[in-house]
Amino acid sequence: MWPLRTTTVTVDFKVIELQIDPDARLAAAAGGAARYLAEAAGLASEEAAVLQKSIVAACLESFENLTGDHSHLTVTLTRYPDRIEIALAHEGDAAPAVGLDRIAGFASQVGGSGGLGGVDRVQYEARGGLAITRLTKYLGHLPPIQ
């Protein structure tokens, strides 16, 4: 008989996925989910509120890219041990969910109040007809830029 080995694997992440129509009330729900994850991760209420406002603003802006054939936005919020990632994805137009001008403004004002306050990193990718904008809030120290 083989000796019993116990292996512990820690996977400490939570996922919330919303598929929303272009409605400000649904954008507010996505922001509320982001705030919930932020507060559950130990962020101060004020910091969580800033993240919430940024996610609502990003959703509202992304509604401009939705078309009749692809009229919904998929918002995936994932809490990892060291960060919270919010992915905004839509089909059709390959434009980012958040305008490039806003992303560029954010990049020049990291740590400032550049419209996406509360967000530490913005990434964008397009693949297979899907445009994904990923907003990341780190829960500790920021990783080094590579």
Beta strands, then each sheet from edge to edge (+ up, - down):
strand 1: 14-20
strand 2: 73-79
strand 3: 83-91
strand 4: 121-127
strand 5: 130-138
sheet 1: 1+ 2- 3+ 5- 4+
end
